[in-house]
Amino acid sequence: MKFKTLLIAGAVALLGSATGFTADVEINFTGSTAFRSAAHATILDVLGGQGVATYAFDGSTLGGAGKALFEGTFNGKTYLIRTSWSGSTAGIASVADQTDINVIDEGTVTLTTAGTQLSGAATKAVKAQFSFSDVGVALSSNPTANLGGGPVGVVPFAFFASATAPAEVDNMTDQIFAALYSGGQMPLSTWTNNPADDPVANPGTGRYVLPFGRDAGSGTRATTLAETQYGAFTQVLQYGEDTAFGGAGQPVTNLGTIGNGGQSSGGTLRNIISADFSNVGGFNFVAIGYLGAADGATVIQNGGKMLKYNGVDFSIDNIINGSYTFWGYQQLLTIPVLDADQQAFDTALRAAIPNNLGSNFVAISAMKVTRNGGDGGPVSPN
């Protein structure tokens, strides 16, 4: 019996960290949902990498998870890292004001080296010391916040259209954006130049294009409104899907305006734009929304498309050379004073980020241009 007990204990140690463990250092991250895939990859790397560190995540993949936990050895100590992504400006507020964020309760899960996938995990409230943000402090709801940190990369964004969009819907301009997001709808004929697509003049054949987007806590939204010169704090008129909506590729049966409101995460918005808008109460709509490039992959997989911005195709090369300007600096912001253990992790994390950006983000060192004057400012050669 004693030998059997020892075998079970050894198996638990190999599989991962059992519930109830203690760590020498605990650090909490919040902020940008657009950067969560790179953030999770970098945290895992700093703690020893795949197969060494143990972790769990709430979602279908680690890269797209809204919350995650990581445990590993760093700098001779055991670190527990919690993440909970709420949006860039919401994250800045959480760190600046030290308001609670909800994270996975590590006492209720087992972390493994393969990654424990969770759904609807139990949570608890903690304070965050770090926040990733797609925008600088000046465009947040706390524009005078006293935070440390700075840029760690470049985050590309793009406009995406649902699978119901015809071939002519292939471009978003600043002028069209202002009309669409201030008015809440546009005739499809704006893109096709075909009178038959105008639902006012020809209600039998015409269709509307509807705008979707993020909530006011989102850095993606702030970047979009600044880049298009609409005004980072100007109110919009966006749509929302029905509560029975089934997810990416599923039919939407009911729609309604949510005014200046929006979706709380890029994952939710990408699933909406990826949905089927061909029969919403008997009407066929086209949905358009703005997303981080990583989230936009789901739209394309479900028959949607990425749009040009001001006539320029999205590509990493076009971002690097400055012809495609719909991007922002990814900030890693911190509480004003970090302790020694937090500072050590911060230094290692910033050094590791360029190697964990993947294909959807750009290292600052690769950029041949600089954005001047803050988010939405002009882009010029270095």
N, C-alpha and C positions, 0 to 999 in steps of 0.2 A: 504493500500500500504506500509506503514511504517513497519507493522508487517511482511509482506511478504519479505521485504528487509532484515529484521533481521534474518528471517529463512534461507534465502540464504546465508547470511554471516556466520551463524552458521554452515551450511552444509559444506562450504568451509573449515572452521577451523577444522572440524572433519575429513574430507577426506585427508587433507594434506596442504602443504605450497604452496600458490599461487605464480606465477611468480612475480619477482620484490622485493622479501623479502631481508632483510639485515641481516648479521650475525655479531656477535662481533669478531669472529675469523675465518679466512679462511686458510685452510691447503691443500696442493696439494701433491699427491703421484704419483710416476711413478715406472718403473722398471719391475721386473719379471712377465711374463705372467704365468709361472708355478705355482706361489704362489697366484694368484689373488683370488681364491676361499676362501682360509684361510684369506687373507687380508680383503676382503669384509666382511666376517663373523665377524671378530674381530672389525673392525671399527663400524659396526652396533651394536655390543655388547656394546662397550664403550659408545656409544651415547644413550643407553637405551634399545636396543634390538628390536626385531620384535614387531610391534604393538605400539611402542612408538616413535622411531625415524622415520623420513620420508626419502624416497630415490627414486631414479630413476636410470635406467641402460640401456645401449645400447647393446643389444644382446638378445639371447633367454632365458638366465637365469642370475641371479645375479652372481652366482659362475663363470660362463664362460664369463662374460661381459668384453669387452675391455675398457670400460669407465663407470664410475658411479658417482653419487652425493649422499651425505648423509647430513642430517641436524638434529641436536638434541642438547639437553642441556647437558653440561659437565662442572663440576667445577663452576657451577653458571653462565655460559655464553652460548650463542648460537654459536655452531660451524657449519661451512659449510666445508665439506671434499669432495674434488674432486680427482678422480683417473683416470689415463690414462696409460695403461700398454704398454710399447714399447720394452721390453727386458731388461735384467739385465745390460749389459755393456752400452747400450744406455742410460739407466736410470742413471747410475753412471755419465756419461758424462753430462747429463742434469742438475744434481744437482751440480756437481763440477764446471761446466762452467756457470751455471745459464742461459742456453739457454731455449727457450720457449718449452713448451709441449702443445698439443691441448687437451682441456677438454670439456665436455658438458657445453654449455652456460646455466647457471641456469636461466637466464632471459627468456628463451624460453620454459621451461617445468614446470610442476607442480609435486612436490614431494608428495608422499602419504605414509601412514604407511604400505600399502600392497605392495609398490614398483611399480613405473610406468615403464612399459616396453617400450623402444624406439627402433627405427630402423633408422639409419642414422641421428642421432640428430645433430643439429647445434652446432658448437664448437667455442671456443675462445682460445687465447694464454695466458698462465700464466707461472710463474716460480714455480718449484717444490722445496719443502724443504726436502722431504723424498723420498727414493728409496729402494724398496726391490730388493735384488740381490741373484741369485743362486751361485755366485762366489764372492771371495774377490776382493778388489780393484786391487791387483797385476795382475789379469788376465783380467782386463778391458782395454779399449783403453786409460784410464787415470791412469796408474799404480802408479803415485805419487800423486794422488788427496788427498787433506787434508779434510777428511770427518769424522764425528762422527759416533757413533753407533757400532754395532757388531752382532754376531750370535743370532738368536731367534728361530731356529728350524732346522730340517733336512728335505731336499727335496729328495725323491727317484725318480730315473729315470729308464727307461727300454727301450729296443728295441722292436719294434712291426713290424709285417709283415702283408701284405694285405691278404684278403680272398683267393687269388689265390695261396698262399703258401701251398705246400704239407706238410704232417706230419713230414718229415725229416728236414724241416726248423724250428728248435726249439731252436737254440743256436747261440749266437754271441760271438766270441772270439776277443781278441785284434789283433791277426794276421789277421783274416778275415776282421775285421773292417778296418785295414790299407790298405789291398788290395782293398777292395770294395770302400772306400771313396777317395782313391788316383787315382784309375783307372776308376771310374765312372760306372762300371758294373762288374758282376761276373757270370760265368756259374752256373746254378742251380745244376749241377753235383758236385760242391764243397761241397754241403750239402748232396746230395742223394747218391753220389758215384756210380751213374748210368750213363754209357757212353751215353745212349739215351737222357739224359738231358743236354748234352753239345752242345750248339748251333753252335759251331765251327766245331766239328767233325760230328754232326748229325743235320744239320739245319732244317730238317723236323720235328723233335720231341723236339729238345733242346730249352731251355728257358733261358733268362737272369734275374738276380736279379739286381734291380736298387736302388741306394741310394738316399734318400731324407733327408732333414734336415733344420735347421734354418739358419738365416743370421748371419753376423758377430757381430751384436748388441746383440746377445742372450747369456745369461748365461747358458742356457741348452746346447748350442753348446760348449761353453768354457769348461763346466764341462765334457761333453762327450769326447772331444778331449784330455783333461788332464787325465781323468780316464783311457782311453784306451792306454795311453802313446804315442798317435799319435803326440801330440804337440798342445797346446792350440791355437797357432797362425799359425800353418801349414795350407796351403791352401788345400781345398777339391775340389772334382768334384761331384756335386750333380745335380739331375734332378728337373725339374719343370713341372707342369701340364699345359694343354692348358687353354686359357682364357675363354673358353665356359664351363669349368668344372662346374658341377651342385652341388657338395657337397658330403657329406658322403653317401655312398651307390650308387652313380650315376656313370655311365660309363665314363671313360677317353678315349678320341678318338685321342688325339695327345699329344706327349711328346717331350721335348727338354732339353738338358743340360743347366744349368745356371751357370756352373763353380763354383767359390767360393761363389756365391750368395746362398740365401736360403729364407725360409719363415719368415715373420716378427712376427709371433705369433704361439704359440702352438696350438691354435684353428684352424688356417689354415692348419697347418701340419697334425693334427689329421684327418681332413676331407679328405685330400689327401690320407693318408694311408688307410682310411676307404672306399676309392672308389673302383670301379670295374675295374680291369686291365686285364680282360680276353680277350678283343678284342680292342687293341689299334692299329688301322691301320692293322688289320689282325694278330697281334701278341699277345701272352699271356705272360704278364710279372708278376714278383713278386716284390712288393715294400717293402722296409724296411726303417724305420726311427726311430729316438730317441725322446722320449717324457717324460714329467712328468707323473707320474703314474695316476694323476687325468684326464689328457687329453686322456690317453690310453684307458679309458673305452669306448670311442666312437668307437675305432677300433674294440674292442672285440664285441660290440653290432652289428657291421656290418660284422661279420664273420671272422675278423682277429684274430691275436693271439699275446700274449706277449711271448718274447723269454727268455730263460735262458741267463745269462751273465757269461761267462767263466765256464759254466757247472752248475751254481747254480741257482735255482729257485728264482724268486722274491717273497718275503714275508716280512712283517714288522718285524717278528721275526728274519729272516735272516739278515735284516739290523741292528737290535739291537745287535745281537750277533757277527756281523762282517763278516759272511761268504759271504754275498752279498754286494759288495762294490761300486755299481754304485749309488752314492748319493753325495750330497753336503750340506754344511751348508747354511741355508737361512740367509742372512744378512739383517738387517734393518739399512740403512745408512742415514745420515742426513747432512745438511749444518753444517759447523764448529761450529757455535754458534746459539743456539735456544733461542727465547725469552721465557718468563715465561709461556705463554699460550701454546706454542708449546712444551715446555719441560714437562708440566703437561700431555699433551695428549700422548707424547712419552712414559712417564713412565707408564701410564695406559694401553697403547696399548701393550707394552712388557709384562706386567703382565697378560693380557688377552689372548695373543696368544696361550699358551699351552692348554687352554680350548676350542679353536676354530679350532684346526688343522684337525679334522675329521679323516677319516680312511686312507688318502693318504699322511699324513705327520707324523713326529715323533718329540716329545719333546726331547730337548737335555738331560734333566734329566733322560729320559728312556734309553738312549744309554749306552751300556756296553763296547763300544769301542770309540776311538778317532782317527780322521784323523790328521796325523802329517805332518808338512811342507807345508801346504796350499792345495789348490784344486788338486786332483789327487795324493796326497801323500799317503804313506802307512797307513793302518788301524791297530791299535794295541789295546789290552785290556786297559781299564782305570786303 
